[in-house]
Amino acid sequence: MTASVNSFLGDSPGRTAIKLVVVCLIVGVVLAWLGYTPDNIVGSIRYHFLDIWYNGFEALGTVGNYLLLGAIVVIPIFVVLRLMSFRR
């Protein structure tokens, strides 16, 4: 069971937790530098879902655009990272 957990996480649970804390800290500093706060982000998410509710299916096209925009960035990065880890 431990090997499957380590395989899923990519490392031991403790090391993975430490890595995630460090990355969260770095991203938090960058977002704070850009002027974002947790309230801004949560408020934006709340506003977006209210917008979907009030505008109905028209807003689903906006979500699709966000999904496509994110996929254009995330999928190539994922493929490159998997190829880099495959070579090891």
N, C-alpha and C positions, 0 to 999 in steps of 0.2 A: 504494500500500500504506500509506503514511504517513497519508493521509486516512482510510482505513478504520480504522486503529488509533486515531487521534485521535477518530474518531466513536464507536468502541466505548468508549473510556475516558472520553469527555466532554471531554478536554483533552489536552495533550501528555503523554507518559509521565512526564517529569520532574516536571511540575506535579502530576500525579495521584499520583505517589509521595510528594511532599511533603505533599499534602493528606491522604493515608492515614496518614502518619506522625503528623501533627498530631492527627487524629481518634483514632488508636490511643493516643496519649499522653493525651488528654483522657479517653477511656473508661477507660484504665488507672488514672488518678488517681481517677476516680469509683468504680471497682470496689474499689480499695485502700481508699478512704475508707469504703466499705460493709463492708469486712472480708474481701473475697474475695482469694484468692491463686491463682496458676496451679495449684498442687497441689490446691486445693479444687475448681476447675473441672474439671481433668482427672480427679480422683478421682470427682467426681459423674458425669461422662460414663461413666467406667469402671464405676461402680456401676450406672448405668442400663442399660448393655448387659448386664452380668451378670444384672441383674434380669429383663431380657427373656429371656435364655437360660434362666434357672432357672424362670421362671413361664410360659414358652411364649407362646401366642397371647393369653392374658389380658392381658399387658403391652402388646400391640399396640394395645389400646383406649386405654391411657395415652398412647402415642405419637400416636395420632389426636387425642386431646384436646389435647396439646401443639401439634400441627400446626394444629388449628382455633383454639386460643387465639392462637397467633402470627399466623395468617392474619387474624384479626379486627383486629389492630393493623397488620400490615405491608401488606396489600393496599390499604386506604384511603390510607395514607401514600404508597405507590407511585403510586397513581392521581393523587393531588393533585400530587406532584412531576412526574409526566409531563404533567399539564395545565398546570402552571406553565411547564415548559420548552417546551411546544407553542405557547404564546402568543408566544414570542420570535421 
